Amino acid sequence: MKRRVMFYLVGVIATLSLQSCVTNYVVSTPQTYVHEYKSDAKLASLDNKRLESAKAQLLSSFKDEKFAAAKTLEATLKNDEISRTVRFTQKLDDILKEAETYLGTPYRYGGMTRSGIDCSAFVLSVFGAVTGMNLPRVAASQAQEGEKINKEELQKGDLVFFSHGKGKISHVGIVENVSAEGDVTFIHSATSKGVMISSLADSYWGPKFRFAKRVLSPNNLNSNFANN
């Protein structure tokens, strides 16, 4: 009897011990999983932060490159504009230098040489020699070329047109200088003294002035005859 009770007690104690182990095992296992899950979440969060940082750096790099490219383009355009203006100014100076070589050349109706030249032939000869521009032969046709300019906007190299009556253009000259006060002088071939310099304020030419044209600009200088 005592032996049977002993076996019974041993069996109960063994059963309780086994249940305790199983319980500990079951409870402890989820704790490990939770720990691993938290670790994975931290790693994922860290990777996302690194990814966002890399994206931000890449975008910043693109912005810097675009900004640098824009600055380079702006500098290039500015340099091109300065260069074009310098070439244009030099070309105008060359036109006037060529025109001044004709000073004193006698006027000859229909003439086209330094032995005798009329007003329109003088203009087309000067522009042709310096720029390669092929202007029409007569003043009335030359008046159809270029851009119309107000008297207040005149500059060296512009063409000024005159009429001796009935509104028809019959004379042309090249603006030689515009003073700070706005006084305009032009070089032309006049019937009276040949190639000479006159003023728009002159009592003879002033009333006969009709309008002005700009046949040469920085744009058409570069597009049509930049190599001349």
Rosetta silent file (secondary structure, phi, psi, omega in degrees, C-alpha in Angstrom):
SEQUENCE: MKRRVMFYLVGVIATLSLQSCVTNYVVSTPQTYVHEYKSDAKLASLDNKRLESAKAQLLSSFKDEKFAAAKTLEATLKNDEISRTVRFTQKLDDILKEAETYLGTPYRYGGMTRSGIDCSAFVLSVFGAVTGMNLPRVAASQAQEGEKINKEELQKGDLVFFSHGKGKISHVGIVENVSAEGDVTFIHSATSKGVMISSLADSYWGPKFRFAKRVLSPNNLNSNFANN
SCORE:     score description
SCORE:     0.000 S_00000001
   1 L     0.000  -47.567  178.190    0.000    0.000    0.000 S_00000001
   2 H   -61.261  -39.825  179.938    2.729    2.411    0.921 S_00000001
   3 H   -64.110  -39.318 -178.835    4.598    1.489   -2.249 S_00000001
   4 H   -67.051  -40.785  177.760    1.535    2.168   -4.377 S_00000001
   5 H   -62.800  -39.028  178.710    1.017    5.547   -2.749 S_00000001
   6 H   -60.286  -47.084  178.750    4.679    6.322   -3.385 S_00000001
   7 H   -60.918  -38.027 -179.374    4.359    5.511   -7.112 S_00000001
   8 H   -64.035  -44.245  179.860    1.252    7.631   -7.292 S_00000001
   9 H   -64.618  -42.882  178.748    2.992   10.623   -5.753 S_00000001
  10 H   -60.422  -39.766  179.991    5.994   10.248   -8.059 S_00000001
  11 H   -65.884  -40.690  179.652    3.665   10.171  -11.071 S_00000001
  12 H   -65.100  -44.084 -179.206    1.831   13.316   -9.985 S_00000001
  13 H   -63.222  -40.714  179.485    5.060   15.187   -9.368 S_00000001
  14 H   -63.865  -40.717 -179.683    6.467   14.126  -12.773 S_00000001
  15 H   -64.518  -45.448  178.453    3.291   15.197  -14.531 S_00000001
  16 H   -61.705  -39.960  179.057    3.319   18.606  -12.855 S_00000001
  17 H   -63.596  -42.768  179.682    6.996   19.116  -13.733 S_00000001
  18 H   -63.279  -42.737  179.464    6.383   18.232  -17.395 S_00000001
  19 H   -62.355  -38.942  178.988    3.442   20.660  -17.627 S_00000001
  20 H   -62.929  -40.824  178.854    5.603   23.386  -16.102 S_00000001
  21 H   -65.274  -42.618 -179.486    8.305   22.841  -18.734 S_00000001
  22 H   -63.964  -42.596 -179.658    5.788   22.866  -21.553 S_00000001
  23 H   -62.152  -43.775  178.490    4.228   26.020  -20.218 S_00000001
  24 H   -61.920  -39.528 -179.777    7.599   27.746  -19.964 S_00000001
  25 H   -65.249  -46.487 -177.143    8.466   26.669  -23.466 S_00000001
  26 H   -64.854  -40.203 -177.814    5.227   27.923  -24.984 S_00000001
  27 H   -71.826  -39.832 -175.589    5.393   31.262  -23.188 S_00000001
  28 H   -73.041  -27.867 -177.457    9.047   31.936  -23.902 S_00000001
  29 H   -62.886  -48.521  178.143    8.857   31.199  -27.614 S_00000001
  30 H   -60.119  -31.406  177.728    6.620   34.192  -28.553 S_00000001
  31 H   -61.295  -40.418  177.148    8.947   36.494  -26.625 S_00000001
  32 H   -62.023  -44.229 -179.816   11.776   35.482  -28.977 S_00000001
  33 H   -63.148  -41.318  179.040    9.570   36.170  -32.027 S_00000001
  34 H   -62.569  -41.538  178.405    8.559   39.575  -30.698 S_00000001
  35 H   -62.077  -43.846  179.087   12.188   40.462  -30.156 S_00000001
  36 H   -65.000  -38.824 -179.617   13.087   39.373  -33.686 S_00000001
  37 H   -63.725  -43.297  178.665   10.131   41.330  -35.130 S_00000001
  38 H   -63.209  -39.109  178.554   11.179   44.476  -33.323 S_00000001
  39 H   -63.509  -44.515  178.650   14.741   44.070  -34.615 S_00000001
  40 H   -62.498  -39.059  179.573   13.490   43.624  -38.203 S_00000001
  41 H   -64.784  -40.649  177.700   11.286   46.727  -37.882 S_00000001
  42 H   -63.107  -42.573  178.538   14.245   48.777  -36.681 S_00000001
  43 H   -63.261  -42.591  179.326   16.340   47.547  -39.614 S_00000001
  44 H   -62.709  -42.347  178.317   13.546   48.354  -42.074 S_00000001
  45 H   -62.290  -41.708  178.813   13.184   51.831  -40.577 S_00000001
  46 H   -64.136  -41.838  178.670   16.926   52.378  -40.818 S_00000001
  47 H   -63.549  -39.805  178.541   16.975   51.243  -44.463 S_00000001
  48 H   -63.733  -40.968  178.222   14.114   53.631  -45.296 S_00000001
  49 H   -62.954  -42.728  178.184   15.969   56.519  -43.701 S_00000001
  50 H   -63.456  -40.986  179.156   19.090   55.686  -45.693 S_00000001
  51 H   -62.909  -45.912  178.792   17.040   55.439  -48.889 S_00000001
  52 H   -62.746  -39.362  178.161   15.375   58.795  -48.257 S_00000001
  53 H   -63.758  -42.543  178.828   18.756   60.363  -47.508 S_00000001
  54 H   -64.036  -40.856  178.500   20.216   58.952  -50.729 S_00000001
  55 H   -63.137  -42.563  179.440   17.237   60.265  -52.731 S_00000001
  56 H   -62.912  -41.307  178.260   17.609   63.691  -51.161 S_00000001
  57 H   -64.453  -39.637  179.861   21.330   63.768  -52.001 S_00000001
  58 H   -65.531  -45.017  178.078   20.604   62.702  -55.589 S_00000001
  59 H   -62.899  -40.631  177.926   17.945   65.370  -56.038 S_00000001
  60 H   -62.563  -38.882  179.037   20.256   67.974  -54.541 S_00000001
  61 H   -64.821  -42.205  177.905   22.983   66.873  -56.950 S_00000001
  62 H   -61.851  -43.192 -179.633   20.611   67.230  -59.905 S_00000001
  63 H   -62.585  -42.151  179.311   19.574   70.701  -58.732 S_00000001
  64 H   -62.918  -42.425 -179.915   23.205   71.753  -58.358 S_00000001
  65 H   -65.879  -42.113  178.917   24.037   70.453  -61.838 S_00000001
  66 H   -64.792  -40.525  178.572   21.009   72.193  -63.382 S_00000001
  67 H   -63.246  -44.903  179.236   21.897   75.430  -61.606 S_00000001
  68 H   -63.617  -40.472  179.190   25.505   75.198  -62.787 S_00000001
  69 H   -65.008  -40.797  178.807   24.353   74.432  -66.349 S_00000001
  70 H   -63.823  -41.426  178.363   21.956   77.391  -66.282 S_00000001
  71 H   -64.109  -41.202  178.838   24.720   79.693  -65.068 S_00000001
  72 H   -63.160  -44.003  178.813   27.061   78.432  -67.780 S_00000001
  73 H   -63.089  -43.119  179.064   24.399   78.983  -70.444 S_00000001
  74 H   -60.782  -43.361  179.442   23.664   82.463  -69.104 S_00000001
  75 H   -65.302  -39.543 -179.979   27.365   83.354  -69.169 S_00000001
  76 H   -64.209  -45.695  179.615   27.699   81.961  -72.707 S_00000001
  77 H   -63.183  -40.533  179.655   24.708   83.932  -73.965 S_00000001
  78 H   -64.814  -42.099  178.453   25.976   87.078  -72.285 S_00000001
  79 H   -65.052  -39.581  177.947   29.423   86.614  -73.829 S_00000001
  80 H   -63.443  -40.989  179.738   27.843   85.956  -77.234 S_00000001
  81 H   -65.147  -42.768  178.131   25.759   89.121  -76.900 S_00000001
  82 H   -62.857  -44.745 -179.873   28.788   91.179  -75.931 S_00000001
  83 H   -63.036  -41.068  179.624   30.786   89.693  -78.790 S_00000001
  84 H   -64.697  -40.453  179.096   27.957   90.354  -81.264 S_00000001
  85 H   -65.118  -40.768  179.138   27.657   93.960  -80.072 S_00000001
  86 H   -63.666  -45.109  179.384   31.403   94.499  -80.397 S_00000001
  87 H   -63.455  -39.609 -179.652   31.428   93.078  -83.944 S_00000001
  88 H   -64.860  -45.866  179.000   28.418   95.192  -84.873 S_00000001
  89 H   -61.490  -41.391  178.068   29.988   98.379  -83.517 S_00000001
  90 H   -63.958  -38.469  179.725   33.213   97.601  -85.349 S_00000001
  91 H   -65.372  -39.515  177.348   31.278   97.015  -88.558 S_00000001
  92 H   -63.541  -40.980  177.537   29.551  100.395  -88.232 S_00000001
  93 H   -62.592  -39.736  179.094   32.921  102.058  -87.728 S_00000001
  94 H   -64.886  -38.177  178.433   34.223  100.281  -90.828 S_00000001
  95 H   -61.233  -46.147 -178.264   31.223  101.505  -92.830 S_00000001
  96 H   -69.300  -35.858  176.182   31.891  105.112  -91.853 S_00000001
  97 H   -62.919  -42.125  177.989   35.616  104.784  -92.519 S_00000001
  98 H   -64.909  -41.815 -179.444   34.836  103.475  -95.991 S_00000001
  99 H   -62.795  -39.028 -177.785   32.303  106.258  -96.548 S_00000001
 100 H   -68.138  -22.482  177.395   34.825  108.924  -95.530 S_00000001
 101 L   -68.371  -15.366  179.148   37.275  107.695  -98.182 S_00000001
 102 L   -90.533   -7.160 -177.767   34.752  109.041 -100.732 S_00000001
 103 L   -52.988  130.643 -178.819   34.763  112.581  -99.309 S_00000001
 104 L    91.798  -12.666  177.499   35.329  115.048 -102.140 S_00000001
 105 L   -63.712  129.504 -177.070   34.294  112.571 -104.846 S_00000001
 106 L   -67.733  153.350  176.788   32.236  114.552 -107.370 S_00000001
 107 E   -80.768  138.481  173.664   28.561  113.882 -107.904 S_00000001
 108 L  -145.235  121.812 -179.753   27.566  112.278 -111.175 S_00000001
 109 L   -61.835  124.261 -177.908   24.040  111.173 -111.953 S_00000001
 110 L    82.367   -5.177 -178.357   24.142  107.425 -112.631 S_00000001
 111 L   -74.688  147.911 -177.376   27.821  107.347 -111.646 S_00000001
 112 E  -136.789   18.986 -178.414   29.140  104.396 -109.622 S_00000001
 113 E  -126.972  175.911  178.973   32.876  105.049 -109.339 S_00000001
 114 L   -75.769   -6.264  174.017   35.221  107.294 -107.410 S_00000001
 115 L   -80.917  -21.904  178.703   35.457  109.443 -110.502 S_00000001
 116 E   177.924  131.083 -173.930   31.802  110.364 -110.049 S_00000001
 117 E  -148.714  144.485  176.667   28.975  108.824 -108.026 S_00000001
 118 L   -96.164  178.236 -169.958   25.345  109.567 -107.174 S_00000001
 119 H   -63.331  -46.424 -176.828   23.712  109.265 -103.749 S_00000001
 120 H   -72.188  -36.137  177.475   22.266  105.743 -103.980 S_00000001
 121 H   -66.125  -35.158  177.036   25.341  104.306 -105.700 S_00000001
 122 H   -61.506  -46.818 -178.898   27.445  105.791 -102.911 S_00000001
 123 H   -64.241  -48.647 -176.564   25.332  104.015 -100.238 S_00000001
 124 H   -68.423  -31.731  178.642   25.260  100.629 -101.970 S_00000001
 125 H   -67.196  -43.155 -179.464   29.005  100.825 -102.762 S_00000001
 126 H   -66.094  -51.125 -178.792   29.921  101.538  -99.138 S_00000001
 127 H   -65.406  -37.433  179.586   27.676   98.862  -97.622 S_00000001
 128 H   -64.863  -40.723 -178.002   28.620   96.345 -100.284 S_00000001
 129 H   -67.478  -35.718 -173.709   32.342   96.834  -99.720 S_00000001
 130 H   -91.938  -40.664 -173.667   32.145   96.491  -95.929 S_00000001
 131 H  -111.371  -17.487 -174.608   29.311   94.026  -95.302 S_00000001
 132 L    83.235    2.975 -179.779   28.665   92.322  -98.620 S_00000001
 133 L   -68.609  136.834 -178.385   25.069   93.551  -98.448 S_00000001
 134 L  -104.863   85.806 -179.867   23.438   93.889 -101.847 S_00000001
 135 L   -79.230  156.855  176.277   21.211   96.976 -101.592 S_00000001
 136 L   -60.748  164.258 -174.455   18.962   98.126 -104.450 S_00000001
 137 L   -77.995  -37.355 -173.327   20.385  100.595 -106.946 S_00000001
 138 L  -106.607  156.006 -174.797   18.041  103.574 -106.487 S_00000001
 139 H   -60.991  -40.554 -178.813   17.140  105.549 -103.337 S_00000001
 140 H   -61.185  -36.612  178.096   13.386  104.878 -103.591 S_00000001
 141 H   -76.344  -37.126  176.691   14.028  101.118 -103.549 S_00000001
 142 H   -61.640  -30.534 -179.966   16.606  101.382 -100.767 S_00000001
 143 L   -67.196  -13.994  178.270   13.895  103.107  -98.733 S_00000001
 144 L   -88.262   -7.574 -176.834   11.944   99.816  -98.777 S_00000001
 145 L   -89.361  159.394  170.097   14.746   97.946  -97.002 S_00000001
 146 L    71.203 -163.869 -176.357   15.361   97.486  -93.286 S_00000001
 147 E  -109.034  133.161  179.990   13.484   98.692  -90.225 S_00000001
 148 E   -70.691  134.846 -174.618   11.937  102.131  -89.935 S_00000001
 149 E  -123.499  136.337  173.942   13.547  104.202  -87.158 S_00000001
 150 L   -68.142  153.690 -178.854   12.294  107.310  -85.378 S_00000001
 151 H   -58.470  -35.279 -179.414   14.496  110.367  -85.658 S_00000001
 152 H   -71.479  -14.290 -177.359   15.169  110.216  -81.910 S_00000001
 153 H  -101.527    3.911 -175.327   16.491  106.637  -82.268 S_00000001
 154 L   -60.680  143.935  174.060   19.028  107.336  -85.001 S_00000001
 155 L  -141.845  169.046 -179.251   22.511  105.902  -84.680 S_00000001
 156 L   -54.631  138.823  177.772   25.630  105.681  -86.822 S_00000001
 157 L    93.286  -14.421  176.486   25.125  103.633  -89.974 S_00000001
 158 L   -69.819  156.429  177.913   21.378  104.254  -90.319 S_00000001
 159 E  -100.554  136.183  177.028   20.089  105.507  -93.657 S_00000001
 160 E  -114.064  136.631 -174.300   18.251  108.838  -93.905 S_00000001
 161 E  -118.976  145.289 -174.395   15.903  109.523  -96.813 S_00000001
 162 E  -132.255  158.548  176.852   14.812  112.803  -98.366 S_00000001
 163 E  -131.872  134.618  179.159   12.303  114.061 -100.875 S_00000001
 164 L   -92.443   -0.786  179.497   12.689  117.090 -103.136 S_00000001
 165 L   156.087  151.734  176.498    8.980  117.255 -103.851 S_00000001
 166 L    63.275   14.774  173.854    5.724  115.310 -104.319 S_00000001
 167 L    79.083   -8.646 -178.652    6.683  112.862 -101.530 S_00000001
 168 L   -79.275  132.674  179.233    8.812  110.618 -103.722 S_00000001
 169 E   -66.906  124.670 -177.247   12.135  109.581 -102.167 S_00000001
 170 E  -129.830   -0.961 -178.311   14.898  111.110 -104.250 S_00000001
 171 E  -152.170  150.517 -178.306   17.943  111.228 -101.959 S_00000001
 172 E  -144.918  147.800  175.615   19.701  109.075  -99.352 S_00000001
 173 E  -144.720  172.127 -179.386   22.611  109.436  -96.943 S_00000001
 174 E  -112.172  127.332  178.295   24.357  107.511  -94.140 S_00000001
 175 E   -60.686  125.053 -177.089   24.204  108.779  -90.550 S_00000001
 176 E   -97.960  -32.314 -179.298   27.742  109.755  -89.630 S_00000001
 177 E  -164.214  148.487  172.557   27.262  110.884  -86.036 S_00000001
 178 E  -127.542  115.934 -176.859   24.638  111.579  -83.379 S_00000001
 179 L   -76.932  169.246  178.499   25.776  114.012  -80.707 S_00000001
 180 L   -61.987  -27.035  179.477   24.787  113.893  -77.039 S_00000001
 181 L   -84.886   -4.339  178.736   22.442  116.786  -77.751 S_00000001
 182 L    93.834    6.242  176.921   20.749  114.826  -80.539 S_00000001
 183 L   -72.703  130.257 -175.412   22.292  116.662  -83.499 S_00000001
 184 E  -111.753  127.485  172.547   22.518  114.291  -86.478 S_00000001
 185 E  -114.897  150.547 -178.858   25.080  114.537  -89.259 S_00000001
 186 E  -139.758  153.213  179.570   25.093  112.335  -92.357 S_00000001
 187 E  -108.947  134.211 -173.637   27.458  111.652  -95.227 S_00000001
 188 E  -159.204  169.730  176.182   26.062  111.646  -98.759 S_00000001
 189 E  -104.024  107.967 -176.858   26.713  112.494 -102.364 S_00000001
 190 E  -101.013  148.594 -178.661   25.079  115.859 -103.086 S_00000001
 191 L   -61.610  -28.126 -174.821   24.663  117.407 -106.501 S_00000001
 192 L   -79.172  -47.386 -173.368   26.312  120.615 -105.321 S_00000001
 193 L  -127.087   10.911 -179.372   29.584  119.449 -103.730 S_00000001
 194 E    75.464 -150.141 -177.738   29.739  115.700 -104.260 S_00000001
 195 E   -71.747  122.320 -174.265   30.365  113.444 -101.245 S_00000001
 196 E  -151.671  173.896  176.257   30.139  115.604  -98.137 S_00000001
 197 E  -111.186  129.225  179.824   28.894  115.711  -94.545 S_00000001
 198 E  -129.071  173.280 -179.334   25.693  117.637  -93.759 S_00000001
 199 E  -116.350  146.078  175.656   23.373  118.099  -90.783 S_00000001
 200 L   -69.346  -15.899  177.085   19.701  117.237  -90.409 S_00000001
 201 L   -84.546   -2.812 -179.280   19.382  120.658  -88.798 S_00000001
 202 L   -61.038  140.905 -177.345   20.530  122.231  -92.069 S_00000001
 203 L   -65.675  -21.575  179.244   18.022  124.709  -93.466 S_00000001
 204 L   -88.488  -52.032 -174.184   18.117  122.923  -96.830 S_00000001
 205 L   -81.063  -30.698 -178.848   18.130  119.231  -95.827 S_00000001
 206 H   -52.613  -53.321 -178.749   16.094  119.493  -92.625 S_00000001
 207 H   -66.559  -21.574 -177.384   12.741  120.256  -94.307 S_00000001
 208 H   -90.089   -8.919  179.403   13.361  117.585  -96.949 S_00000001
 209 E   -66.168  134.211 -179.106   13.981  114.768  -94.456 S_00000001
 210 E  -112.319  -52.008  179.498   11.219  112.127  -94.573 S_00000001
 211 E  -167.131  176.125 -179.556   12.276  109.097  -92.506 S_00000001
 212 E  -129.405  154.412  178.276   15.150  106.790  -91.581 S_00000001
 213 E  -132.355  145.030  174.044   15.800  103.069  -91.977 S_00000001
 214 E  -108.512  106.600 -177.533   18.143  100.669  -90.189 S_00000001
 215 L   -94.739  -11.487 -179.123   19.366   98.142  -92.721 S_00000001
 216 L  -126.030  127.461  178.329   22.107   96.699  -90.531 S_00000001
 217 L  -136.432  165.643  178.323   21.558   95.181  -87.074 S_00000001
 218 H   -56.989  -34.831 -177.995   23.520   92.753  -84.871 S_00000001
 219 H   -69.731  -52.031 -178.085   21.182   89.921  -85.900 S_00000001
 220 H   -75.178  -19.305  173.434   21.369   90.251  -89.668 S_00000001
 221 H   -62.433  -43.619 -177.344   25.059   91.074  -89.418 S_00000001
 222 H   -79.705  -34.224 -175.012   25.696   87.613  -87.926 S_00000001
 223 H   -80.987  -31.415 -173.135   23.150   85.665  -89.949 S_00000001
 224 H  -107.505  -36.479 -176.490   23.841   87.051  -93.393 S_00000001
 225 H  -148.223   46.041 -179.790   27.341   88.446  -93.617 S_00000001
 226 L   -67.902  -23.282 -176.248   29.245   87.822  -90.384 S_00000001
 227 L   -88.976   -2.416 -179.045   32.277   86.612  -92.325 S_00000001
 228 L   -78.586    0.000    0.000   32.662   89.764  -94.351 S_00000001
